[in-house]
Amino acid sequence: MLWADSQGHDVTVCFISSQSIDQISPEEVALTPEDSSFSQTGLKVASKIKIRVTKIVTIECRLLQRRLGRLADQHLQAFNQVLKLAFQLE
């Protein structure tokens, strides 16, 4: 989840994929079991966060079934850098 509205009705999310984890583009962040904080993510296999403008959506909270996990600080920092790159903020 990238953002939640103050009333708790909508959230903005991006997609996570376990496909082609060995090929990471500049708009993606790898999450691998070798990372010391991997267990916090709630993922079962190595995955990548896809941060593509066309893959970010805002949906109603009721469509979410459960929280999978959390990103550790190091992943959040990498994720923030990729967001800046994807949206040309730097």
N, CA, C and O atoms as a GROMACS GRO file, in nm:
protein
  360
    1MET      N    1   0.085  -0.116   0.000
    1MET     CA    2   0.000   0.000   0.000
    1MET      C    3   0.090   0.123   0.000
    1MET      O    4   0.181   0.136   0.081
    2LEU      N    5   0.062   0.212  -0.091
    2LEU     CA    6   0.140   0.335  -0.102
    2LEU      C    7   0.075   0.450  -0.026
    2LEU      O    8   0.144   0.539   0.024
    3TRP      N    9  -0.057   0.449  -0.017
    3TRP     CA   10  -0.131   0.560   0.042
    3TRP      C   11  -0.269   0.511   0.084
    3TRP      O   12  -0.325   0.422   0.021
    4ALA      N   13  -0.324   0.570   0.191
    4ALA     CA   14  -0.462   0.544   0.234
    4ALA      C   15  -0.529   0.678   0.262
    4ALA      O   16  -0.468   0.766   0.322
    5ASP      N   17  -0.654   0.693   0.218
    5ASP     CA   18  -0.722   0.820   0.245
    5ASP      C   19  -0.756   0.831   0.393
    5ASP      O   20  -0.762   0.731   0.464
    6SER      N   21  -0.778   0.953   0.438
    6SER     CA   22  -0.799   0.977   0.582
    6SER      C   23  -0.926   0.914   0.635
    6SER      O   24  -0.935   0.887   0.755
    7GLN      N   25  -1.026   0.889   0.551
    7GLN     CA   26  -1.149   0.823   0.595
    7GLN      C   27  -1.137   0.671   0.592
    7GLN      O   28  -1.224   0.601   0.646
    8GLY      N   29  -1.032   0.620   0.531
    8GLY     CA   30  -1.012   0.476   0.526
    8GLY      C   31  -1.095   0.404   0.422
    8GLY      O   32  -1.118   0.284   0.434
    9HIS      N   33  -1.140   0.476   0.319
    9HIS     CA   34  -1.221   0.414   0.214
    9HIS      C   35  -1.138   0.362   0.097
    9HIS      O   36  -1.170   0.258   0.040
   10ASP      N   37  -1.032   0.434   0.062
   10ASP     CA   38  -0.951   0.400  -0.055
   10ASP      C   39  -0.804   0.385  -0.017
   10ASP      O   40  -0.756   0.446   0.078
   11VAL      N   41  -0.735   0.303  -0.094
   11VAL     CA   42  -0.591   0.287  -0.081
   11VAL      C   43  -0.528   0.286  -0.220
   11VAL      O   44  -0.591   0.244  -0.317
   12THR      N   45  -0.406   0.331  -0.228
   12THR     CA   46  -0.330   0.323  -0.352
   12THR      C   47  -0.224   0.216  -0.334
   12THR      O   48  -0.150   0.217  -0.236
   13VAL      N   49  -0.219   0.123  -0.428
   13VAL     CA   50  -0.130   0.007  -0.417
   13VAL      C   51  -0.048  -0.010  -0.544
   13VAL      O   52  -0.081   0.045  -0.649
   14CYS      N   53   0.061  -0.086  -0.532
   14CYS     CA   54   0.137  -0.126  -0.650
   14CYS      C   55   0.147  -0.279  -0.647
   14CYS      O   56   0.118  -0.342  -0.546
   15PHE      N   57   0.188  -0.334  -0.756
   15PHE     CA   58   0.188  -0.479  -0.770
   15PHE      C   59   0.321  -0.541  -0.728
   15PHE      O   60   0.427  -0.480  -0.742
   16ILE      N   61   0.312  -0.663  -0.678
   16ILE     CA   62   0.430  -0.743  -0.643
   16ILE      C   63   0.423  -0.870  -0.726
   16ILE      O   64   0.316  -0.930  -0.739
   17SER      N   65   0.536  -0.910  -0.783
   17SER     CA   66   0.540  -1.027  -0.869
   17SER      C   67   0.659  -1.114  -0.832
   17SER      O   68   0.764  -1.064  -0.792
   18SER      N   69   0.642  -1.245  -0.845
   18SER     CA   70   0.755  -1.337  -0.826
   18SER      C   71   0.808  -1.386  -0.961
   18SER      O   72   0.894  -1.473  -0.964
   19GLN      N   73   0.758  -1.332  -1.070
   19GLN     CA   74   0.801  -1.371  -1.204
   19GLN      C   75   0.925  -1.292  -1.245
   19GLN      O   76   0.935  -1.172  -1.218
   20SER      N   77   1.019  -1.358  -1.309
   20SER     CA   78   1.141  -1.296  -1.363
   20SER      C   79   1.215  -1.213  -1.259
   20SER      O   80   1.257  -1.100  -1.286
   21ILE      N   81   1.231  -1.269  -1.141
   21ILE     CA   82   1.298  -1.197  -1.033
   21ILE      C   83   1.445  -1.170  -1.066
   21ILE      O   84   1.505  -1.078  -1.010
   22ASP      N   85   1.503  -1.249  -1.156
   22ASP     CA   86   1.643  -1.230  -1.193
   22ASP      C   87   1.662  -1.112  -1.288
   22ASP      O   88   1.775  -1.069  -1.313
   23GLN      N   89   1.552  -1.059  -1.341
   23GLN     CA   90   1.558  -0.943  -1.431
   23GLN      C   91   1.485  -0.827  -1.365
   23GLN      O   92   1.363  -0.818  -1.372
   24ILE      N   93   1.560  -0.738  -1.302
   24ILE     CA   94   1.502  -0.624  -1.231
   24ILE      C   95   1.526  -0.498  -1.313
   24ILE      O   96   1.640  -0.466  -1.346
   25SER      N   97   1.420  -0.428  -1.345
   25SER     CA   98   1.432  -0.302  -1.419
   25SER      C   99   1.456  -0.188  -1.320
   25SER      O  100   1.442  -0.207  -1.199
   26PRO      N  101   1.492  -0.069  -1.369
   26PRO     CA  102   1.513   0.045  -1.279
   26PRO      C  103   1.386   0.085  -1.203
   26PRO      O  104   1.394   0.155  -1.102
   27GLU      N  105   1.270   0.042  -1.250
   27GLU     CA  106   1.143   0.075  -1.183
   27GLU      C  107   1.098  -0.034  -1.087
   27GLU      O  108   0.981  -0.037  -1.048
   28GLU      N  109   1.187  -0.124  -1.049
   28GLU     CA  110   1.151  -0.235  -0.962
   28GLU      C  111   1.249  -0.248  -0.846
   28GLU      O  112   1.364  -0.206  -0.854
   29VAL      N  113   1.201  -0.307  -0.737
   29VAL     CA  114   1.282  -0.334  -0.619
   29VAL      C  115   1.274  -0.483  -0.590
   29VAL      O  116   1.164  -0.538  -0.582
   30ALA      N  117   1.388  -0.548  -0.575
   30ALA     CA  118   1.390  -0.692  -0.546
   30ALA      C  119   1.374  -0.717  -0.397
   30ALA      O  120   1.429  -0.645  -0.314
   31LEU      N  121   1.298  -0.820  -0.365
   31LEU     CA  122   1.281  -0.868  -0.227
   31LEU      C  123   1.320  -1.015  -0.228
   31LEU      O  124   1.248  -1.098  -0.283
   32THR      N  125   1.434  -1.048  -0.167
   32THR     CA  126   1.483  -1.185  -0.173
   32THR      C  127   1.499  -1.244  -0.033
   32THR      O  128   1.521  -1.171   0.064
   33PRO      N  129   1.489  -1.377  -0.022
   33PRO     CA  130   1.504  -1.443   0.108
   33PRO      C  131   1.640  -1.419   0.172
   33PRO      O  132   1.654  -1.436   0.293
   34GLU      N  133   1.740  -1.380   0.094
   34GLU     CA  134   1.873  -1.352   0.149
   34GLU      C  135   1.874  -1.224   0.233
   34GLU      O  136   1.963  -1.204   0.316
   35ASP      N  137   1.776  -1.136   0.211
   35ASP     CA  138   1.766  -1.014   0.291
   35ASP      C  139   1.729  -1.050   0.434
   35ASP      O  140   1.639  -1.131   0.456
   36SER      N  141   1.796  -0.990   0.531
   36SER     CA  142   1.772  -1.022   0.672
   36SER      C  143   1.629  -0.990   0.715
   36SER      O  144   1.579  -1.050   0.810
   37SER      N  145   1.564  -0.897   0.648
   37SER     CA  146   1.428  -0.857   0.686
   37SER      C  147   1.321  -0.919   0.597
   37SER      O  148   1.205  -0.877   0.602
   38PHE      N  149   1.358  -1.018   0.516
   38PHE     CA  150   1.262  -1.077   0.422
   38PHE      C  151   1.139  -1.133   0.493
   38PHE      O  152   1.028  -1.123   0.440
   39SER      N  153   1.155  -1.191   0.610
   39SER     CA  154   1.042  -1.252   0.681
   39SER      C  155   0.934  -1.149   0.715
   39SER      O  156   0.817  -1.185   0.727
   40GLN      N  157   0.971  -1.022   0.730
   40GLN     CA  158   0.873  -0.917   0.760
   40GLN      C  159   0.778  -0.891   0.644
   40GLN      O  160   0.667  -0.843   0.664
   41THR      N  161   0.822  -0.923   0.522
   41THR     CA  162   0.741  -0.893   0.404
   41THR      C  163   0.617  -0.980   0.394
   41THR      O  164   0.519  -0.941   0.331
   42GLY      N  165   0.621  -1.098   0.455
   42GLY     CA  166   0.509  -1.190   0.444
   42GLY      C  167   0.510  -1.270   0.315
   42GLY      O  168   0.420  -1.350   0.290
   43LEU      N  169   0.612  -1.250   0.232
   43LEU     CA  170   0.622  -1.322   0.105
   43LEU      C  171   0.682  -1.460   0.128
   43LEU      O  172   0.758  -1.480   0.222
   44LYS      N  173   0.646  -1.554   0.041
   44LYS     CA  174   0.698  -1.690   0.053
   44LYS      C  175   0.818  -1.714  -0.038
   44LYS      O  176   0.903  -1.798  -0.009
   45VAL      N  177   0.825  -1.640  -0.149
   45VAL     CA  178   0.934  -1.656  -0.245
   45VAL      C  179   0.989  -1.519  -0.283
   45VAL      O  180   0.925  -1.416  -0.260
   46ALA      N  181   1.108  -1.520  -0.342
   46ALA     CA  182   1.168  -1.396  -0.390
   46ALA      C  183   1.071  -1.326  -0.484
   46ALA      O  184   1.007  -1.391  -0.567
   47SER      N  185   1.061  -1.197  -0.470
   47SER     CA  186   0.965  -1.120  -0.550
   47SER      C  187   1.024  -0.985  -0.584
   47SER      O  188   1.132  -0.948  -0.536
   48LYS      N  189   0.953  -0.913  -0.667
   48LYS     CA  190   0.993  -0.777  -0.696
   48LYS      C  191   0.870  -0.688  -0.691
   48LYS      O  192   0.760  -0.727  -0.729
   49ILE      N  193   0.892  -0.567  -0.643
   49ILE     CA  194   0.785  -0.467  -0.639
   49ILE      C  195   0.790  -0.394  -0.772
   49ILE      O  196   0.893  -0.337  -0.808
   50LYS      N  197   0.681  -0.396  -0.842
   50LYS     CA  198   0.674  -0.326  -0.970
   50LYS      C  199   0.620  -0.186  -0.947
   50LYS      O  200   0.506  -0.168  -0.905
   51ILE      N  201   0.703  -0.089  -0.975
   51ILE     CA  202   0.661   0.050  -0.958
   51ILE      C  203   0.656   0.112  -1.097
   51ILE      O  204   0.748   0.183  -1.138
   52ARG      N  205   0.550   0.084  -1.166
   52ARG     CA  206   0.530   0.141  -1.298
   52ARG      C  207   0.405   0.226  -1.290
   52ARG      O  208   0.306   0.189  -1.228
   53VAL      N  209   0.411   0.340  -1.354
   53VAL     CA  210   0.298   0.432  -1.350
   53VAL      C  211   0.170   0.362  -1.390
   53VAL      O  212   0.063   0.390  -1.336
   54THR      N  213   0.178   0.270  -1.486
   54THR     CA  214   0.058   0.199  -1.532
   54THR      C  215   0.018   0.085  -1.438
   54THR      O  216  -0.087   0.025  -1.458
   55LYS      N  217   0.098   0.055  -1.337
   55LYS     CA  218   0.069  -0.054  -1.244
   55LYS      C  219   0.032  -0.006  -1.105
   55LYS      O  220   0.019  -0.088  -1.014
   56ILE      N  221   0.016   0.124  -1.087
   56ILE     CA  222  -0.025   0.179  -0.958
   56ILE      C  223  -0.173   0.214  -0.969
   56ILE      O  224  -0.214   0.284  -1.061
   57VAL      N  225  -0.252   0.164  -0.874
   57VAL     CA  226  -0.397   0.186  -0.880
   57VAL      C  227  -0.450   0.225  -0.742
   57VAL      O  228  -0.392   0.191  -0.640
   58THR      N  229  -0.561   0.296  -0.743
   58THR     CA  230  -0.634   0.328  -0.620
   58THR      C  231  -0.760   0.244  -0.620
   58THR      O  232  -0.837   0.245  -0.716
   59ILE      N  233  -0.781   0.170  -0.511
   59ILE     CA  234  -0.897   0.081  -0.500
   59ILE      C  235  -0.966   0.104  -0.366
   59ILE      O  236  -0.912   0.169  -0.276
   60GLU      N  237  -1.086   0.052  -0.355
   60GLU     CA  238  -1.159   0.060  -0.228
   60GLU      C  239  -1.099  -0.040  -0.129
   60GLU      O  240  -1.063  -0.152  -0.166
   61CYS      N  241  -1.089   0.001  -0.004
   61CYS     CA  242  -1.032  -0.085   0.101
   61CYS      C  243  -1.104  -0.218   0.112
   61CYS      O  244  -1.042  -0.320   0.143
   62ARG      N  245  -1.232  -0.219   0.086
   62ARG     CA  246  -1.310  -0.343   0.100
   62ARG      C  247  -1.262  -0.453   0.004
   62ARG      O  248  -1.293  -0.570   0.024
   63LEU      N  249  -1.188  -0.415  -0.100
   63LEU     CA  250  -1.136  -0.514  -0.194
   63LEU      C  251  -1.012  -0.586  -0.143
   63LEU      O  252  -0.974  -0.690  -0.196
   64LEU      N  253  -0.948  -0.531  -0.041
   64LEU     CA  254  -0.831  -0.595   0.018
   64LEU      C  255  -0.875  -0.704   0.114
   64LEU      O  256  -0.968  -0.685   0.192
   65GLN      N  257  -0.807  -0.817   0.108
   65GLN     CA  258  -0.843  -0.928   0.197
   65GLN      C  259  -0.764  -0.926   0.326
   65GLN      O  260  -0.818  -0.952   0.433
   66ARG      N  261  -0.633  -0.894   0.317
   66ARG     CA  262  -0.550  -0.894   0.437
   66ARG      C  263  -0.418  -0.825   0.408
   66ARG      O  264  -0.380  -0.806   0.293
   67ARG      N  265  -0.351  -0.786   0.515
   67ARG     CA  266  -0.216  -0.730   0.501
   67ARG      C  267  -0.119  -0.846   0.490
   67ARG      O  268  -0.124  -0.941   0.569
   68LEU      N  269  -0.033  -0.839   0.394
   68LEU     CA  270   0.064  -0.945   0.372
   68LEU      C  271   0.183  -0.932   0.467
   68LEU      O  272   0.225  -1.030   0.529
   69GLY      N  273   0.235  -0.812   0.480
   69GLY     CA  274   0.351  -0.789   0.565
   69GLY      C  275   0.392  -0.644   0.554
   69GLY      O  276   0.314  -0.558   0.514
   70ARG      N  277   0.517  -0.617   0.590
   70ARG     CA  278   0.570  -0.480   0.587
   70ARG      C  279   0.708  -0.481   0.522
   70ARG      O  280   0.779  -0.581   0.522
   71LEU      N  281   0.743  -0.366   0.466
   71LEU     CA  282   0.878  -0.349   0.412
   71LEU      C  283   0.968  -0.294   0.522
   71LEU      O  284   0.930  -0.204   0.597
   72ALA      N  285   1.088  -0.348   0.530
   72ALA     CA  286   1.188  -0.297   0.624
   72ALA      C  287   1.239  -0.162   0.574
   72ALA      O  288   1.218  -0.126   0.458
   73ASP      N  289   1.305  -0.088   0.662
   73ASP     CA  290   1.354   0.045   0.628
   73ASP      C  291   1.440   0.046   0.501
   73ASP      O  292   1.425   0.135   0.417
   74GLN      N  293   1.529  -0.053   0.487
   74GLN     CA  294   1.616  -0.054   0.368
   74GLN      C  295   1.535  -0.071   0.241
   74GLN      O  296   1.568  -0.011   0.138
   75HIS      N  297   1.429  -0.152   0.246
   75HIS     CA  298   1.344  -0.169   0.128
   75HIS      C  299   1.261  -0.044   0.102
   75HIS      O  300   1.239  -0.006  -0.013
   76LEU      N  301   1.215   0.021   0.209
   76LEU     CA  302   1.139   0.145   0.192
   76LEU      C  303   1.224   0.253   0.128
   76LEU      O  304   1.176   0.328   0.042
   77GLN      N  305   1.350   0.262   0.167
   77GLN     CA  306   1.440   0.362   0.108
   77GLN      C  307   1.460   0.334  -0.041
   77GLN      O  308   1.456   0.425  -0.123
   78ALA      N  309   1.482   0.207  -0.075
   78ALA     CA  310   1.498   0.170  -0.216
   78ALA      C  311   1.370   0.197  -0.293
   78ALA      O  312   1.373   0.248  -0.405
   79PHE      N  313   1.256   0.163  -0.233
   79PHE     CA  314   1.125   0.186  -0.293
   79PHE      C  315   1.103   0.335  -0.319
   79PHE      O  316   1.055   0.372  -0.426
   80ASN      N  317   1.137   0.419  -0.222
   80ASN     CA  318   1.121   0.564  -0.238
   80ASN      C  319   1.207   0.617  -0.352
   80ASN      O  320   1.164   0.704  -0.427
   81GLN      N  321   1.329   0.566  -0.365
   81GLN     CA  322   1.416   0.608  -0.475
   81GLN      C  323   1.357   0.568  -0.609
   81GLN      O  324   1.361   0.646  -0.705
   82VAL      N  325   1.301   0.449  -0.617
   82VAL     CA  326   1.240   0.403  -0.742
   82VAL      C  327   1.117   0.486  -0.775
   82VAL      O  328   1.093   0.517  -0.892
   83LEU      N  329   1.038   0.522  -0.674
   83LEU     CA  330   0.922   0.609  -0.698
   83LEU      C  331   0.966   0.743  -0.755
   83LEU      O  332   0.906   0.794  -0.849
   84LYS      N  333   1.071   0.800  -0.698
   84LYS     CA  334   1.122   0.928  -0.748
   84LYS      C  335   1.166   0.916  -0.894
   84LYS      O  336   1.140   1.004  -0.975
   85LEU      N  337   1.233   0.805  -0.925
   85LEU     CA  338   1.277   0.781  -1.062
   85LEU      C  339   1.157   0.762  -1.155
   85LEU      O  340   1.151   0.823  -1.262
   86ALA      N  341   1.063   0.679  -1.114
   86ALA     CA  342   0.946   0.649  -1.198
   86ALA      C  343   0.863   0.772  -1.228
   86ALA      O  344   0.811   0.788  -1.338
   87PHE      N  345   0.850   0.860  -1.129
   87PHE     CA  346   0.769   0.981  -1.148
   87PHE      C  347   0.854   1.104  -1.182
   87PHE      O  348   0.805   1.216  -1.184
   88GLN      N  349   0.983   1.080  -1.209
   88GLN     CA  350   1.076   1.187  -1.248
   88GLN      C  351   1.072   1.303  -1.149
   88GLN      O  352   1.058   1.419  -1.188
   89LEU      N  353   1.085   1.270  -1.020
   89LEU     CA  354   1.080   1.370  -0.915
   89LEU      C  355   1.218   1.423  -0.877
   89LEU      O  356   1.229   1.515  -0.796
   90GLU      N  357   1.321   1.367  -0.934
   90GLU     CA  358   1.458   1.417  -0.909
   90GLU      C  359   1.527   1.443  -1.039
   90GLU      O  360   1.643   1.485  -1.040
   0.00000   0.00000   0.00000
